Amino acid sequence: MVQAFDLCIRGAGIVGSTLALLLAREQLRVALVPGPDPQDAAGADVRAYALNRASAELLQSLRCWPDAGQATAVRRMQVLGDQGGGVHFDAATQAVDALAWIVDVPALQARLAEALRFQPQVEVVAAPVSAALTVVCEGRSSSTRAEFGVDFERTPYAQHAIATRLHCAQPHGQVARQWFLPHGILAFLPLDGPLGHSVAVVWSVAQELVAPLLALAPEAFAQELQSASRSALGALTLCAPRAAWPLQLARAHRWCGAGPAQARNPRGWVLAGDAAHTVHPLTGQGLNLGLGDARALAHALRQRDGWRSVADPRLLRRYERERKAALFAVALASDGLQQLFSRPQGLWQAVRNGAMAGFERSGPLKKFVARQAMAWH
């Protein structure tokens, strides 16, 4: 007997898998189509994400939260400028147990895959199948988005992100560190629990510097990072491969609609995650936005009247409006900071470092911004 599906999710990454589990709780039948993993070509997956409280609670509700050593709580955050400016955040000051959690991507994917194996409402299929609604979660290079004729407006930054892992002579102390430097933005994200000596690195550098940096021997590359980080964690040792990708600000013009007649599924479709939007990684909000998409879409379908289809246009447009509003705030903040800190030195350098110093002393404003960042979704 041919199985009838309510939804077909194209892309079984973190956002697609999370959405499948959320929809299964609503007794919807879901076909999940794995897509190509961009990390396959790069070897070991060195990605780590900063997740806010809303994302953590969502994954915990699905029993997919990684073990303690694979989800490190951030107790403090240090953001340092290139001329003495700095901003510091502390979980104790905010009266919370953590500002964020740094989650190892392979560990999170393994927990999601395990949950899916025991979820009878979800079937992993090799190719797209017919369903009332197709959800596109294939990432920034989605082929299905193009198949549905959706324009994806890209604003490329003249930067690439380089990601890797480091072992540090000194423990990270559950501190997330970020440096705004003349030639890029460097972040050290704590790994391996409270006593860990490892960090995930995200280094946003000018595109002309990428090839020379990747060509360095591991010891020389680690020395470059030690110099850029001002030896904050002592001697550094590279302990993983390096991966790099171009950075961009991007948004799909439409996030929902009806597929073309020639498509495999010409009924309803909707975008989520990086297939709908990408932002600069400096605010650490990319995956939080994607998980927010999954939560909002599942909520919209859960609240629908019994006679409405999961592809009802009014439901999907409501989801689109809600998520575009959430994206606007994050995109504005990340793009504004990227533009400010990518300006040449001189007057702009003095302005941005002065602004950081003023913000550090702002009291209620600083607390409000910290609360917003912890809750962005």
N, C-alpha and C positions, 0 to 999 in steps of 0.2 A: 504494500500500500504506500502511495506517495505521501510523504509528510507535508502538511500545510504549515507554512510559517507566517507569523504576523509581521516579523521584521527580518531583514537581512542586513547585517552589519559588515561592511567591507573594511577590513583592517582590524587585526586582533592585537594591537599594541595595548598600552596601559589604558588609554581612554576607551577604546573599543571593547576590551575585555571587561572593564568596570561597568560600562553601560549594559553589556549583555547580562551580567549578574544582577544589576538593578532591575532590568526588565523581567528577568526570570522570576524575581520575587513577586511581580505583578501577574504571574501565571500567563505571560505572553510567550509564544513559541519563537525562538530566535535562532537564525542561521548565522554563524560567525565564520567569515572568510579570512583566513590569515593572509596578510600582504607581505611583500618583501621587506626584510629588516635592513635598513641602511647600514647597520653595524656589521652585517654579515661579511661585507667586503673588507672591513677594517680589522677583523680578528676579534680579540677580547673586547667586551663592552665596558668602556671606562666611564659611562655616564652616571651621574648622581643628580638628584633633584632636591631642591628645597621645597618642602610641602608645608602649607599653613595649617592652622587648626581645623578649618572646614574640610580640607582634603584628608587630613589624618582621621577625623571622625567618620568620614564617608568610608574609607578603606577599612577602618576598624569595625564598622557595622557589617561589612561583608566578610569579616574574619580573614582579611587579606593583608593585615599589617605585618611587615617583616619582624623578625626577631630583634631583640634589643641591640645586638651588635651590628645590625644592618639598618637601623633607623636611629641615628644619633641626634639627641636633643641639642638644640642650640641655646645655650644659656646667655651668651653675650654676642654682640655684633660690633665690629669695628670697621668704620668706613673712613679711609684716610685719603686726603687730597695730595696734590703734587707740590704744595708750597705751605705746608704746616696746617692746613685746614683738616678738620676731622669731626666725625659724628659717632657717638657711641650709644648703643642700646643695651639694656639689661633686663632680663626676664624678671628679676626680683623687683625692679622699679615698676614694671608693668603689672606686678602681682599675678604672674602666670608661671607655669612650670617650664615653659619653653617658648622662645620666640618663633621657632620653626623646627622642623626635623629634616636632616639630610638623609635621604633614602637611597640605598644602593639599587640601581635599576634592575640588574639581573635578579636580585633577591625578590624584588617586588613582582617582577614578571613571573617568577617561579611560583609565588603564592597565588597569584591570579590564575595561572594555568592549573594549579592543583584544585582550586575551587571550581573551575569550569568542568573538570573531569567528573565531579560529583554533582553536577547540576543537570538534571534530566531535561530541563526546559531549553537548554542550549545545545545545539549540535554544530560541531566544527565541520565545515564542508569545504571541498577543494575549489569550488568555483561559485560565483554568485547564483542565487536561486530566486525564483519568483516569490515576491512577498508584497503585502500592501504598502510597506514603507521600507526604503533603502536608506540606511544611515552610513554616511561616508566618513570614515575615520582613518583614512590611508596616509595622512601626513601631508606635509607641505607640497610634495610633488605628486599629489593624487591624480591618477589617470581617470578615475570615475568623475571627478569634478569637471574635468575637461569634456568627458563624454556627455555630461548633462549641459554643456554649453555655458558654464559659469565663469565669468571673468574674475581673475585673481590678481588684484592690484598690488604690485610689489614695489617697494621703495628700498633698493639695496643700500646697505651701509658699505663704506669702503673698508670693511673689517671682516676678518674671519675669526671664528672661535677655535682655539686649540684646547683640547681636553686630555687629561691624563691623570695618573695617581702618583703621589709622592709618599715616601716614608720620611718622617722628620725626626731629627735628633731630640727635639723637645716635644712633650705632649701638647696637643692642640687646646686642651682645657675647655672643650665644648664651645669654642669661640669661632664664629664665622668671620673671616677677614676679607676685606676688599680694599684694593688700592686703585685710585684714579691717577694714572701716570701719564707723562707726556706722550708716550707711544702706545697707550692701550689701557685696558681695564683688567685687573688681575683679581681673581677670587680664590681663596682657599676655604674649602668646605669640610668640616670635621667628619671623620669616618671612624668606624670600629668602636663606638661606644664612648663613655665618659673618660676612660683612661687611654684612648687611642693615640697613636703616633702617626696615623695616616690621614691624608687629606685628598679630596678630589679637587682638581685644578680646572678652572675655566679662565682662559686667557684670551681676551678679545684684542687682537692686534691688527694694525694696518695690513691690507692684503699683500703688499709688497714685501712684508717681513715674514710671511708664512713659510715660504719655501726655504729661506735660509735657516729659520728656526727648526723646521722639521729635519733639515739635513744635518743638524748638529749631532754629535755623539751624545749618548744618554748623559754622561757625566758633564759635558759642556752645557747641555740644555738645563740640567738641574742647577748648574752654577748661575745661569741666566735668571732662573726663577728665584734663586737665593738672593741675588743682587736686587731684583725687582721687588722682592718682599722685605728687603732691608734686614734679612737674616732673622725675621721675627720668630721662626721656629728652629733656628740653628741650621746645621748642615742638612742638606736635602739629598735624597736618593730617588731616582726615577724607578718606579716599580710596576709600570704598566706601559703598553704601547701609547702612542700619541694619535689622536684623531683630530681632524679639522674640517670645518664646513663654513660656507659663507653666511653672513648674517643679513637679515632683512626685516623690515616692517611690512606686513602684508595682511590683506583682508579680502575675503570674497565679497563681491557685490551683492549676491543673493545667497541666503543660507538654506532656502527650502524652495520646493516647487514640484512640478510634475515632470517626469523624465520624457525624453524624446521618444517618438513612436518606434524608432529603430533600436532603442536601447534594450538590453536584456530584461530590464524591469521598467516599463513606461509609466508606472503609477507614481506614488509619492516618493520624494527624496528629501534628505536634510543633511547638513554638514555639521561636524563637531570636531573639536580639537584643532590640530595644526592644519587640517584640510580647510578650516574656516579662517584661521588667523595665525600669525606668528608675530612675536615681539622680540626685542633685544633681551638677551639673558641677564642683563645687569641687575634687574630687580628680582630675578628668580621666580617669576610668576607664570612662566609658560605652561607647565603641567597643571598648576592650580587652575588656570583658565580652562584647560581641557577637561579636567575633572568637574569643574563647575558646569561646563556644557552637559556632561553626562548626567549630573544630578538634576539640572533644570529640565532636560528633555524627559527623563524618567518621571519627574514630578508632573510635567504637563500631561503626559499620557496617563498617569495614575489618576489625575483629577478630571479626566474627560467623562462626559456623560456616556452611559452604557450604549447608546445608539450611535455614538460617533466612532468613525474609523480612526485607527492610529495615524492615518495619513490625512486627517482632516486639516484643510488649509488654515483654518483659524487657530487651531492648536499650534501648528508649526510656526505660523507668523508670530504668535505670542512668544514662543520660545526664542525666535530670532530677535525680536525687539529687546527682550530681557538680556540676552547674551551680548548683543551689540552695545548695550549701555554699560555692561560690566567691562567689556573690552576697551571701551573708550577711555575710561579712567586709567587703566593699566598702560595702554598704548601711549597716552599723553604723557604719563610720568616717565616711562622708560625712554621714549623718543626724546623728550625734553632733556633728560639727563645725558643721554648719548650725545646730543647736539652740543650741549654746554661743555662737556668734557672732551670733545673732539676738536675744539677750537685751538688755533695756534696759541703758543705761550704769549705772555705780555699782559695786556689789559684783561683779556678773558681769564687768564690764570689767576690774577688778583681778584677778579669778581667772583669766580666760583669758590675759591678758598675762603674769601671773606663771607660768602653766603653760607658755606658750611659752618664756619665759626659762629655766625649769627644764629643759625638753626640750632646748633648745639646748646646755645644759651636760651632758647625760646620757651622752654618750660611746657606750658599747656599745648602749644602747637606741635612740639616734638612728640609729646605723648599721644596726641590725636593721630598724627601720621603713623606712629608705630602701631596703634590699634587698627588703623585702616589696613596697613600692610599685612598684619597677622590675619585679618578677616577677609581680604580680597579673594573672591572666587568667581 
